[in-house]
Structure formats: structure tokens, C-alpha cells
Amino acid sequence: MRPDPTPDRKLRIGRALRLRGRFVHLHSIGEGRPVLLLHGCGSLGEEILGSLPPVEGIRWIAPDRPGYGYTEPIPDAGPRAAADWLADLIDVLGLAPVQVVAHSLAAGQALWLAATHPGKVRAVTLLAPLCRAPRGPVPVLGLLAMPGIGPLLRRRLLPHLMPLPGAQALASLIAPDAPPPLLRDGPLQHLLRDQALAATRAELRSLDTAMQRLPQVGCPVLAVTGGSDRIAPHGALLPWLKAVVPDLDLLEIADSGHDLHRSAPLRVLAAVLSQGEASRPRPPHPARRPEPTEPRAGWQDEDRAQ
């Protein structure tokens, strides 16, 4: 399967590899201690990577998660299966033990990864963690992803409805944070592709059941929350999170919302670096050689270029 780039805006091209026979796209910047960045739903690796500056001694790795961007979907998009996929990616890239930074809906996958593959994870940093599925978006996503009518709605109706109502809805949800450039100016057609919608819908539908079955997490976990977050208000989440994560630290950024890595990047960066330095590393696992990818015109490895 070849990833088809959006016609109206080309996305940043990073590194290509194959995992379990499927195409994976990721960005990697810097050298040193590895930090795996996991974007939220409806986003891309380039978005969360772009919020954090290069840091000496740190290697940022930001994949497009399965179904998003140029990464092919996996059969099961639930947190447990996605955690196994991440564990394989960590092995292939030789990252263990790695610090994982997960935004929003990716929090469930990060916690399952830490709980079921403890030797691969030294610490987890959750940014505005969303560990309970909101009910509203699931039926809408199902309609937009439905064969036949879904593409028609996306191509014919949404372009006329989104500019004003979409911007207002986005601003209302993310407020007081400004919409990230990817969502504000980015390719709507790309973010609403069939596989991205299907991945988001599947993640939301499986989230509650999966998180109720989450084993206890043993590694250090830091939850960074926005005091004005309307998407994942921390008051409803933290009691449950404390029950399954005994070694939980909390940091609230009072004047931020759900996109706190954009609205308060320096404070988020300081928290990530501090937690990574304080966590106790575990013995590394040997890396596997990445499977070769097919040559693709215009594709290049960003590891050295940046």
C-alpha cells in the first residue's frame, strides 16, 4: 500500500521503514537519550515534534501513529494492540529503555505500553491525557468514515461548512490555547482521510473498555494537565489515574488548555527533561534491523538533515 499525500499540502517527509510488513513514517531529530513522542487523535508526528525545540543530548522520535499520516493502519487500533505495535517499534529502532511522551488520546497506548512492556519504558509523560472517550464524536466519525456517503460528505459538504463553524468549534474546544498550525492552516482533506477517521473512531470506541482493564503501571508517570482543558478536564480523570498508577506525579499549568505543549512549550519541555533525568533507566534491549522500504522519489531520512 502506497501512502497518498494530500493534494493541497505536502506533509513533511521523515524516515520510512516497515514494521510487521506495514509502512511506518516517523521523524527523528537529535542524538542522545531517546524520547518517543506520540501525537493525539486527528494529528501527526510532525505536530507534536514541532512543539518541542532541539535539545542537546536528546533524540526526539515522533512517528505517525497507525492509521494517521503516512503510517499504515493495524488491524486492532485499541490501546493494548497499539502498545504491542509501539513495543515492536522500540525494538526495531533500538530505543529501550525510552521515555514516552503522549498527548491526549495517545495516553492510553502509552500506559498500556508501560504496563505490559515495562523493560522498554523508563518513564511516561502524559500531556492532557484523555483516558475516557467523549460520546459525541463517535457517531459523527462513523458517518464520515462510512463507505459511499462518507467521502461524499467530506468532499462536498465539509469544505463549505468548516471554514467558519469549524474554526469556531476548534477555538472553543482548545481555548485558551490557539489552534496548532497543523489544524489551523493544515490539510483538512488529509486529516479526514478514510484511514485517519477509521483509526480515530476505533481508538475512541475501544478506549473505555481497554482502560478499565489496564494493569498497574510500575514506572514513573507524570501527568501534565491544563487548568482550562475542556476536552480532558483533569478533575474527572485524576482519581482513576491515581488508582492504576501508584507512582504518579502531577503538574497543572493553570493558564493552558488541551494543547498545552503548544501554549506552554517551555514548561512542558522542562517537565519532560526533568522527569527523564530523574527516572531510573532499565537494561537496554537489542535492536532489530529495520525492514527495508521501497525506494520512493522525494523521500529522505531527516535524522541527519535536521
Residue frames as qw, qx, qy, qz and C-alpha x, y, z in Angstrom:
[[0.000, 0.888, 0.459, 0.000, 0.00, 0.00, 0.00],
 [0.435, 0.251, -0.002, 0.865, 1.42, 3.36, -1.01],
 [0.108, -0.636, -0.445, 0.621, 0.64, 6.40, 1.14],
 [0.306, 0.638, 0.445, 0.550, -1.16, 9.01, -0.92],
 [0.250, -0.218, -0.254, 0.909, -0.12, 12.54, 0.07],
 [0.197, 0.744, 0.505, -0.390, -2.81, 15.16, 0.28],
 [0.519, 0.555, 0.383, 0.526, -3.28, 17.15, -2.94],
 [0.004, 0.939, 0.149, 0.309, -3.44, 20.58, -1.31],
 [0.220, -0.857, 0.422, -0.199, -0.49, 20.48, 1.08],
 [0.780, 0.231, -0.553, 0.179, 2.50, 18.19, 1.18],
 [0.714, -0.697, 0.034, -0.058, 3.40, 16.98, 4.63],
 [0.089, -0.778, 0.622, -0.010, 6.92, 16.88, 5.99],
 [0.917, 0.187, -0.348, -0.045, 8.74, 13.75, 4.92],
 [0.466, -0.705, 0.514, -0.147, 10.78, 11.91, 7.51],
 [0.059, -0.394, 0.913, 0.082, 12.07, 8.38, 7.75],
 [0.828, 0.087, -0.216, -0.511, 10.42, 5.34, 6.19],
 [0.041, -0.305, 0.946, -0.102, 10.58, 1.78, 7.48],
 [0.692, -0.157, -0.533, -0.460, 8.48, -1.37, 7.58],
 [0.238, -0.242, 0.765, -0.548, 7.12, -2.88, 10.77],
 [0.540, 0.202, 0.765, -0.287, 5.18, -6.14, 10.71],
 [0.390, 0.294, 0.724, 0.487, 5.15, -5.77, 6.93],
 [0.106, 0.885, 0.450, 0.059, 3.39, -2.39, 7.10],
 [0.399, 0.548, -0.008, 0.736, 4.67, 1.05, 6.16],
 [0.455, -0.740, -0.326, 0.373, 5.70, 3.34, 9.05],
 [0.336, 0.688, 0.017, 0.643, 6.60, 7.01, 8.78],
 [0.566, -0.720, -0.252, 0.313, 8.42, 8.89, 11.54],
 [0.233, 0.868, -0.200, 0.390, 10.55, 11.93, 12.25],
 [0.813, -0.409, -0.161, 0.381, 13.75, 11.80, 14.30],
 [0.210, 0.866, -0.154, 0.427, 15.84, 14.78, 15.42],
 [0.315, -0.786, 0.445, -0.291, 18.96, 14.94, 17.56],
 [0.684, 0.204, -0.676, 0.184, 21.28, 12.44, 19.21],
 [0.065, -0.348, 0.659, -0.664, 21.33, 11.05, 22.73],
 [0.230, 0.146, 0.855, -0.441, 18.74, 9.81, 25.21],
 [0.115, -0.265, -0.730, -0.619, 15.64, 8.72, 23.24],
 [0.291, 0.295, 0.513, -0.752, 12.24, 10.29, 23.86],
 [0.082, 0.304, 0.848, 0.426, 9.30, 8.85, 21.94],
 [0.247, 0.211, 0.167, -0.931, 6.61, 11.45, 21.13],
 [0.113, 0.370, 0.906, 0.171, 3.05, 10.22, 20.50],
 [0.183, -0.093, -0.155, -0.966, 0.58, 12.62, 18.92],
 [0.427, 0.236, 0.632, -0.602, -3.13, 12.72, 19.74],
 [0.492, 0.465, 0.729, 0.100, -6.08, 11.89, 17.50],
 [0.382, 0.875, 0.292, 0.055, -6.52, 13.79, 14.27],
 [0.111, -0.917, 0.330, 0.196, -2.88, 14.85, 14.31],
 [0.835, 0.461, -0.239, 0.183, 0.56, 13.80, 13.06],
 [0.798, -0.275, -0.126, 0.521, 4.06, 13.19, 14.34],
 [0.408, 0.380, 0.051, 0.828, 5.22, 16.46, 12.84],
 [0.293, -0.782, -0.199, -0.513, 2.76, 18.41, 15.00],
 [0.732, -0.677, -0.047, 0.062, 3.97, 17.23, 18.41],
 [0.770, -0.009, 0.049, 0.636, 7.60, 17.24, 17.24],
 [0.270, 0.596, 0.145, 0.742, 7.27, 20.85, 16.12],
 [0.427, -0.841, -0.150, -0.295, 6.19, 21.97, 19.59],
 [0.747, -0.605, 0.135, 0.239, 9.48, 20.94, 21.23],
 [0.282, 0.878, -0.379, -0.077, 12.83, 22.52, 20.28],
 [0.815, 0.269, -0.449, 0.251, 16.02, 20.51, 19.65],
 [0.558, -0.775, 0.257, -0.150, 17.87, 19.77, 22.91],
 [0.330, 0.597, -0.724, 0.105, 21.48, 18.71, 23.20],
 [0.087, -0.233, 0.920, -0.304, 21.73, 15.11, 24.38],
 [0.572, 0.279, 0.597, -0.489, 18.11, 14.28, 23.46],
 [0.030, 0.021, -0.794, -0.607, 16.82, 12.36, 20.47],
 [0.556, 0.265, 0.320, -0.720, 13.18, 13.12, 19.68],
 [0.026, 0.041, 0.914, 0.402, 11.36, 10.34, 17.77],
 [0.449, 0.314, 0.329, -0.769, 7.86, 11.18, 16.53],
 [0.151, 0.122, 0.899, 0.393, 6.04, 8.56, 14.45],
 [0.556, -0.068, -0.228, -0.796, 2.74, 8.98, 12.69],
 [0.471, -0.092, 0.795, -0.370, 0.72, 6.53, 14.77],
 [0.215, 0.148, 0.915, 0.306, -1.05, 3.67, 12.92],
 [0.195, 0.699, 0.685, 0.068, -3.71, 4.98, 10.57],
 [0.015, -0.941, -0.104, 0.322, -2.50, 8.59, 10.72],
 [0.017, -0.783, 0.450, 0.429, -0.34, 10.45, 8.24],
 [0.544, 0.507, -0.606, -0.282, 1.75, 8.13, 6.13],
 [0.152, -0.254, 0.928, -0.227, 1.70, 5.18, 8.56],
 [0.510, -0.130, -0.709, -0.470, -0.50, 2.27, 7.56],
 [0.660, -0.419, 0.199, -0.590, -3.21, 1.16, 9.99],
 [0.049, 0.193, -0.968, 0.154, -3.03, -2.03, 12.05],
 [0.372, -0.334, -0.796, -0.341, -5.96, -4.47, 12.37],
 [0.475, -0.689, -0.529, 0.142, -6.69, -3.56, 16.01],
 [0.199, 0.640, -0.092, 0.736, -6.41, 0.11, 16.96],
 [0.640, -0.724, -0.222, -0.127, -7.15, -0.43, 20.64],
 [0.193, -0.879, 0.401, -0.170, -4.65, 0.71, 23.29],
 [0.778, -0.369, 0.506, 0.058, -3.36, -2.78, 24.07],
 [0.823, 0.375, 0.317, 0.286, -2.68, -3.73, 20.43],
 [0.304, 0.905, -0.095, 0.280, -1.20, -0.31, 19.75],
 [0.468, -0.774, 0.425, -0.048, 1.09, -0.78, 22.76],
 [0.852, -0.070, 0.464, 0.230, 2.39, -4.01, 21.24],
 [0.609, 0.706, 0.162, 0.323, 2.99, -2.16, 17.96],
 [0.054, -0.944, 0.250, -0.207, 4.93, 0.52, 19.85],
 [0.720, -0.516, 0.456, 0.084, 6.98, -2.15, 21.63],
 [0.828, 0.272, 0.356, 0.336, 7.99, -3.58, 18.25],
 [0.348, 0.880, 0.005, 0.322, 8.88, -0.10, 17.01],
 [0.393, -0.847, 0.351, -0.077, 11.05, 0.49, 20.09],
 [0.831, -0.217, 0.464, 0.217, 12.85, -2.79, 19.43],
 [0.713, 0.552, 0.265, 0.341, 13.42, -2.08, 15.75],
 [0.195, 0.900, -0.095, 0.377, 14.83, 1.38, 16.47],
 [0.679, 0.025, -0.484, 0.552, 16.85, 0.22, 19.49],
 [0.141, -0.683, 0.032, -0.716, 15.30, 2.77, 21.84],
 [0.769, -0.567, -0.274, -0.114, 14.82, 0.76, 25.04],
 [0.073, -0.637, -0.699, 0.317, 14.66, 1.99, 27.69],
 [0.136, 0.397, 0.319, 0.850, 12.78, 5.02, 26.35],
 [0.107, 0.366, 0.466, -0.798, 10.86, 7.89, 27.87],
 [0.105, 0.482, 0.752, 0.436, 7.41, 8.16, 26.29],
 [0.112, 0.290, 0.213, -0.926, 5.59, 11.47, 25.93],
 [0.062, 0.406, 0.854, 0.321, 1.94, 11.03, 24.90],
 [0.192, 0.046, 0.065, -0.978, -0.64, 13.71, 24.13],
 [0.620, 0.058, -0.009, -0.782, -4.38, 13.34, 24.64],
 [0.929, 0.061, -0.017, -0.365, -5.80, 10.09, 23.21],
 [0.670, 0.423, -0.587, 0.169, -2.35, 8.52, 22.93],
 [0.308, -0.555, 0.582, -0.509, -2.17, 8.40, 26.75],
 [0.908, -0.108, 0.241, -0.325, -3.95, 5.05, 26.86],
 [0.877, 0.401, -0.234, 0.127, -1.45, 3.48, 24.49],
 [0.226, 0.650, -0.548, 0.476, 1.48, 4.86, 26.49],
 [0.551, -0.434, 0.508, -0.499, 0.10, 3.48, 29.76],
 [0.977, 0.081, 0.108, -0.165, -0.58, 0.06, 28.24],
 [0.671, 0.568, -0.397, 0.263, 2.95, 0.06, 26.80],
 [0.042, -0.603, 0.603, -0.521, 4.44, 0.80, 30.23],
 [0.737, -0.274, 0.408, -0.464, 2.24, -1.78, 31.96],
 [0.966, 0.159, 0.173, -0.105, 2.79, -4.66, 29.53],
 [0.786, 0.420, -0.139, 0.431, 6.34, -3.95, 28.33],
 [0.437, -0.893, -0.008, 0.105, 7.98, -2.49, 31.46],
 [0.723, -0.309, 0.272, 0.555, 11.55, -3.22, 30.37],
 [0.466, 0.452, 0.389, 0.654, 11.18, -0.94, 27.36],
 [0.092, -0.835, -0.219, -0.497, 9.89, 2.17, 29.19],
 [0.451, 0.010, -0.493, 0.744, 11.80, 4.23, 31.75],
 [0.055, 0.395, 0.432, -0.809, 9.13, 6.89, 32.29],
 [0.146, 0.584, 0.689, 0.403, 5.87, 8.17, 30.84],
 [0.000, 0.276, 0.172, -0.946, 4.85, 11.81, 30.48],
 [0.165, 0.599, 0.767, 0.159, 1.16, 12.35, 29.74],
 [0.023, -0.084, 0.054, 0.995, 0.14, 15.68, 28.23],
 [0.543, 0.085, 0.048, -0.834, -3.55, 16.48, 28.74],
 [0.035, -0.051, 0.993, 0.103, -4.32, 12.74, 28.99],
 [0.667, 0.035, -0.105, -0.736, -7.66, 11.62, 27.56],
 [0.034, 0.148, -0.984, 0.093, -8.43, 8.23, 29.14],
 [0.361, 0.438, 0.735, -0.371, -12.21, 8.36, 28.86],
 [0.210, 0.243, 0.643, 0.696, -13.93, 8.57, 25.48],
 [0.296, 0.293, 0.187, -0.890, -16.27, 11.54, 24.91],
 [0.513, 0.356, 0.775, -0.099, -19.55, 10.27, 23.46],
 [0.397, 0.755, 0.112, -0.509, -20.25, 12.97, 20.89],
 [0.165, 0.643, -0.565, -0.489, -17.53, 12.41, 18.27],
 [0.389, -0.107, 0.906, 0.124, -18.03, 8.65, 17.73],
 [0.548, 0.565, 0.607, -0.109, -21.30, 8.74, 15.70],
 [0.302, 0.886, -0.110, -0.335, -20.05, 11.70, 13.64],
 [0.112, -0.578, 0.753, 0.294, -16.79, 9.95, 12.85],
 [0.506, 0.137, 0.851, 0.025, -18.72, 6.81, 11.93],
 [0.512, 0.754, 0.349, -0.218, -20.83, 8.77, 9.45],
 [0.186, 0.863, -0.362, -0.300, -17.81, 10.47, 7.89],
 [0.189, -0.442, 0.857, 0.185, -15.99, 7.13, 7.58],
 [0.713, 0.276, 0.589, -0.261, -19.00, 5.25, 6.14],
 [0.345, -0.016, 0.710, 0.614, -18.36, 3.85, 2.63],
 [0.161, 0.597, 0.665, 0.420, -20.20, 5.71, -0.08],
 [0.143, -0.918, -0.315, -0.196, -21.77, 8.55, 1.89],
 [0.602, -0.648, -0.011, 0.466, -18.68, 9.37, 3.96],
 [0.485, -0.047, 0.335, 0.806, -16.43, 10.52, 1.10],
 [0.087, 0.663, 0.500, 0.550, -19.35, 12.49, -0.37],
 [0.379, -0.884, -0.267, 0.050, -19.91, 14.36, 2.88],
 [0.600, -0.516, 0.121, 0.599, -16.22, 15.09, 3.29],
 [0.424, 0.067, 0.442, 0.788, -15.62, 16.29, -0.24],
 [0.017, 0.569, 0.526, 0.632, -18.86, 18.12, -0.99],
 [0.398, -0.810, -0.383, -0.196, -20.26, 19.33, 2.30],
 [0.664, -0.563, -0.166, 0.463, -17.46, 19.86, 4.80],
 [0.474, 0.103, 0.125, 0.866, -15.38, 22.31, 2.71],
 [0.100, -0.599, -0.304, -0.734, -18.36, 24.69, 2.73],
 [0.607, -0.709, -0.299, -0.196, -19.20, 24.22, 6.40],
 [0.796, -0.272, -0.256, 0.477, -15.81, 24.06, 8.05],
 [0.397, 0.451, -0.112, 0.791, -14.22, 27.48, 7.49],
 [0.242, -0.552, 0.170, -0.780, -16.35, 29.41, 9.98],
 [0.821, -0.445, -0.013, -0.357, -18.16, 26.87, 12.18],
 [0.916, 0.027, -0.280, 0.285, -15.15, 24.55, 12.22],
 [0.376, 0.435, -0.338, 0.745, -12.79, 27.31, 13.27],
 [0.424, -0.554, 0.159, -0.699, -15.20, 28.45, 15.99],
 [0.931, -0.295, -0.125, -0.174, -15.70, 24.92, 17.31],
 [0.801, 0.174, -0.324, 0.471, -11.98, 24.25, 17.31],
 [0.125, 0.513, -0.302, 0.794, -11.22, 27.53, 19.06],
 [0.640, -0.517, 0.048, -0.566, -13.91, 26.82, 21.66],
 [0.963, -0.184, -0.193, 0.026, -12.59, 23.33, 22.46],
 [0.749, 0.168, -0.254, 0.589, -8.90, 24.22, 22.60],
 [0.074, -0.792, 0.085, -0.601, -9.34, 27.63, 24.28],
 [0.036, 0.944, -0.041, -0.325, -7.49, 29.35, 25.81],
 [0.520, -0.294, 0.586, 0.547, -4.83, 27.75, 23.59],
 [0.428, 0.585, -0.279, -0.630, -4.59, 28.79, 19.95],
 [0.949, 0.245, 0.169, -0.107, -5.26, 26.04, 17.38],
 [0.593, -0.392, 0.513, 0.481, -1.98, 24.40, 16.31],
 [0.194, 0.541, -0.436, -0.693, -0.75, 25.32, 12.84],
 [0.058, -0.017, 0.955, 0.291, -1.46, 21.81, 11.54],
 [0.113, 0.556, 0.815, -0.121, -5.17, 22.16, 12.33],
 [0.098, 0.746, 0.186, -0.631, -5.47, 25.89, 11.73],
 [0.302, 0.701, -0.365, -0.534, -3.75, 26.05, 8.35],
 [0.283, -0.285, 0.893, 0.202, -3.20, 22.38, 7.56],
 [0.318, 0.071, -0.729, -0.603, -4.76, 19.98, 5.08],
 [0.652, -0.028, 0.382, -0.654, -8.34, 19.19, 6.05],
 [0.841, 0.282, -0.316, -0.337, -8.52, 16.59, 3.29],
 [0.466, 0.355, -0.776, 0.235, -5.54, 14.75, 4.75],
 [0.174, -0.184, 0.719, -0.648, -6.81, 14.75, 8.32],
 [0.699, 0.156, 0.320, -0.621, -10.20, 13.47, 7.10],
 [0.422, 0.321, -0.783, -0.325, -8.89, 10.59, 5.01],
 [0.842, -0.203, -0.360, -0.346, -10.68, 7.26, 5.42],
 [0.752, -0.019, -0.566, 0.337, -7.89, 5.58, 7.37],
 [0.137, 0.234, -0.435, 0.859, -7.39, 8.52, 9.76],
 [0.573, -0.281, 0.007, -0.770, -11.12, 8.73, 10.54],
 [0.876, -0.128, -0.437, -0.158, -11.33, 4.97, 10.98],
 [0.562, 0.124, -0.589, 0.567, -8.32, 5.00, 13.32],
 [0.135, -0.263, 0.338, -0.893, -9.77, 7.77, 15.48],
 [0.736, -0.225, -0.153, -0.620, -13.18, 6.11, 15.64],
 [0.846, -0.043, -0.528, 0.066, -11.68, 2.72, 16.55],
 [0.361, 0.195, -0.561, 0.719, -9.48, 4.27, 19.25],
 [0.348, -0.262, 0.224, -0.872, -12.41, 6.09, 20.83],
 [0.817, -0.167, -0.289, -0.470, -14.71, 3.06, 20.72],
 [0.836, -0.035, -0.511, 0.198, -12.19, 0.76, 22.41],
 [0.174, 0.546, -0.438, 0.692, -10.78, 3.25, 24.92],
 [0.569, -0.497, 0.246, -0.607, -13.14, 2.86, 27.90],
 [0.982, -0.123, -0.077, -0.119, -13.08, -0.94, 27.94],
 [0.749, 0.349, -0.354, 0.438, -9.32, -1.08, 27.50],
 [0.060, 0.566, -0.416, 0.709, -8.61, 1.43, 30.23],
 [0.757, -0.440, 0.135, -0.463, -10.86, -0.43, 32.70],
 [0.994, -0.041, -0.040, 0.089, -8.60, -3.47, 32.16],
 [0.361, 0.767, -0.411, 0.334, -5.30, -1.59, 32.37],
 [0.814, -0.249, -0.388, 0.354, -2.79, -3.43, 34.59],
 [0.397, -0.878, -0.019, 0.266, -0.97, -1.46, 37.24],
 [0.556, 0.738, -0.164, 0.346, 1.80, 0.73, 35.83],
 [0.798, -0.450, -0.140, 0.377, 5.11, 0.43, 37.65],
 [0.544, 0.188, 0.037, 0.817, 7.31, 3.09, 36.05],
 [0.083, -0.452, -0.269, 0.846, 7.23, 6.81, 36.96],
 [0.184, 0.616, 0.628, 0.439, 4.33, 8.64, 35.33],
 [0.083, -0.329, -0.180, 0.923, 3.90, 12.40, 35.16],
 [0.196, 0.693, 0.664, 0.202, 0.52, 13.84, 34.15],
 [0.145, -0.183, 0.016, 0.972, 0.77, 17.42, 32.89],
 [0.119, 0.661, 0.738, 0.060, -2.68, 18.96, 32.70],
 [0.076, 0.331, 0.155, 0.928, -4.15, 22.26, 31.58],
 [0.055, 0.269, 0.638, -0.720, -6.21, 24.07, 34.17],
 [0.455, 0.417, 0.072, -0.783, -8.60, 25.27, 31.44],
 [0.043, 0.115, -0.909, -0.398, -8.77, 22.00, 29.47],
 [0.647, 0.137, 0.166, -0.732, -12.31, 21.46, 28.15],
 [0.717, 0.264, -0.568, -0.306, -11.58, 18.25, 26.25],
 [0.738, -0.091, -0.629, 0.225, -9.93, 16.27, 29.06],
 [0.327, -0.761, 0.191, -0.526, -10.74, 18.06, 32.35],
 [0.383, 0.321, -0.802, 0.327, -8.38, 16.61, 34.90],
 [0.436, -0.266, 0.499, -0.700, -10.85, 16.64, 37.78],
 [0.894, 0.067, 0.059, -0.438, -12.77, 13.71, 36.30],
 [0.806, 0.405, -0.430, 0.045, -9.65, 11.74, 35.40],
 [0.155, 0.617, -0.653, 0.412, -7.08, 12.00, 38.14],
 [0.664, -0.344, 0.509, -0.426, -8.79, 9.87, 40.85],
 [0.969, 0.205, 0.093, -0.102, -8.95, 6.93, 38.43],
 [0.605, 0.652, -0.387, 0.243, -5.42, 7.54, 37.17],
 [0.187, -0.641, 0.612, -0.423, -4.00, 7.58, 40.69],
 [0.855, -0.184, 0.367, -0.315, -5.59, 4.18, 41.35],
 [0.949, 0.285, 0.090, 0.103, -3.77, 2.46, 38.47],
 [0.567, 0.575, -0.263, 0.528, -0.54, 4.47, 38.62],
 [0.660, -0.648, -0.267, 0.272, 0.85, 4.38, 42.17],
 [0.526, -0.329, 0.102, 0.778, 3.96, 6.34, 41.16],
 [0.263, 0.743, 0.459, 0.410, 2.04, 9.29, 39.71],
 [0.272, -0.348, -0.131, 0.888, 3.24, 12.88, 39.73],
 [0.224, 0.807, 0.540, 0.084, 1.03, 15.81, 38.76],
 [0.258, -0.242, 0.083, 0.932, 1.77, 19.16, 37.20],
 [0.253, 0.784, 0.567, -0.027, -1.00, 21.60, 36.37],
 [0.259, 0.024, 0.203, 0.944, -0.41, 24.52, 34.03],
 [0.149, 0.544, 0.612, -0.554, -3.26, 26.72, 35.13],
 [0.289, 0.648, -0.029, -0.704, -3.45, 29.06, 32.14],
 [0.132, 0.280, -0.799, -0.516, -3.35, 26.34, 29.46],
 [0.810, 0.122, 0.089, -0.566, -5.99, 24.19, 27.81],
 [0.961, 0.060, 0.268, -0.038, -5.76, 20.90, 25.93],
 [0.755, 0.554, -0.079, 0.341, -2.89, 21.92, 23.65],
 [0.470, -0.866, 0.111, 0.130, -0.54, 22.82, 26.49],
 [0.743, -0.157, 0.338, 0.556, 2.57, 21.62, 24.62],
 [0.373, 0.580, 0.335, 0.642, 1.82, 24.49, 22.21],
 [0.195, -0.902, -0.161, -0.350, 0.67, 27.11, 24.67],
 [0.474, -0.809, 0.339, -0.075, 3.36, 26.41, 27.30],
 [0.874, 0.365, -0.304, 0.105, 6.17, 24.62, 25.41],
 [0.250, 0.590, -0.594, 0.486, 9.00, 25.68, 27.72],
 [0.544, -0.382, 0.514, -0.542, 7.19, 24.50, 30.85],
 [0.969, 0.106, 0.057, -0.215, 6.28, 21.21, 29.17],
 [0.683, 0.534, -0.436, 0.240, 9.84, 20.81, 27.92],
 [0.074, -0.578, 0.621, -0.524, 11.25, 21.43, 31.40],
 [0.778, -0.217, 0.384, -0.448, 8.88, 18.83, 32.88],
 [0.944, 0.297, -0.125, -0.065, 9.78, 16.23, 30.25],
 [0.507, 0.578, -0.523, 0.366, 13.52, 16.74, 30.67],
 [0.303, -0.521, 0.574, -0.554, 13.34, 16.76, 34.48],
 [0.891, -0.105, 0.268, -0.351, 11.34, 13.55, 34.61],
 [0.874, 0.413, -0.250, 0.056, 13.64, 11.85, 32.11],
 [0.279, 0.604, -0.595, 0.450, 16.74, 12.71, 34.12],
 [0.459, -0.415, 0.547, -0.564, 15.19, 11.59, 37.39],
 [0.945, 0.028, 0.007, -0.326, 13.85, 8.26, 36.12],
 [0.507, -0.485, 0.704, 0.106, 15.93, 5.16, 36.63],
 [0.571, 0.452, -0.524, -0.442, 16.93, 3.51, 33.33],
 [0.894, -0.109, 0.406, -0.152, 16.50, -0.22, 32.82],
 [0.485, -0.275, 0.695, 0.453, 18.79, -2.61, 30.90],
 [0.423, 0.486, -0.300, -0.703, 18.51, -1.96, 27.14],
 [0.830, 0.220, 0.506, -0.085, 17.08, -4.46, 24.69],
 [0.392, -0.188, 0.608, 0.664, 18.99, -5.36, 21.49],
 [0.435, 0.537, -0.045, -0.721, 17.75, -3.60, 18.38],
 [0.701, 0.293, 0.629, 0.165, 16.45, -5.42, 15.33],
 [0.206, -0.138, 0.458, 0.854, 17.43, -4.27, 11.86],
 [0.477, 0.482, 0.238, -0.695, 14.56, -2.28, 10.29],
 [0.654, 0.359, 0.638, 0.189, 12.98, -3.92, 7.27],
 [0.218, -0.140, 0.370, 0.892, 13.99, -2.14, 4.04],
 [0.408, 0.645, 0.391, -0.514, 11.45, 0.07, 2.32],
 [0.623, 0.528, 0.449, 0.363, 10.74, 0.51, -1.34],
 [0.318, -0.103, 0.113, 0.936, 12.55, 3.45, -2.96],
 [0.126, 0.826, 0.546, -0.062, 10.26, 6.47, -3.18],
 [0.388, 0.482, 0.128, 0.775, 11.00, 9.60, -5.13],
 [0.152, -0.708, 0.003, -0.690, 11.40, 12.61, -2.88],
 [0.787, -0.598, -0.131, -0.079, 11.67, 10.63, 0.36],
 [0.433, 0.544, -0.513, 0.503, 14.70, 11.23, 2.57],
 [0.670, -0.416, -0.523, 0.323, 15.88, 10.48, 6.06],
 [0.089, -0.896, -0.010, -0.434, 15.64, 13.54, 8.31],
 [0.803, -0.509, -0.159, 0.266, 17.79, 12.10, 11.10],
 [0.612, -0.174, 0.090, 0.766, 20.92, 13.87, 9.85],
 [0.237, 0.573, 0.363, 0.695, 19.32, 16.62, 7.76],
 [0.301, -0.853, -0.196, -0.379, 17.99, 18.49, 10.79]]
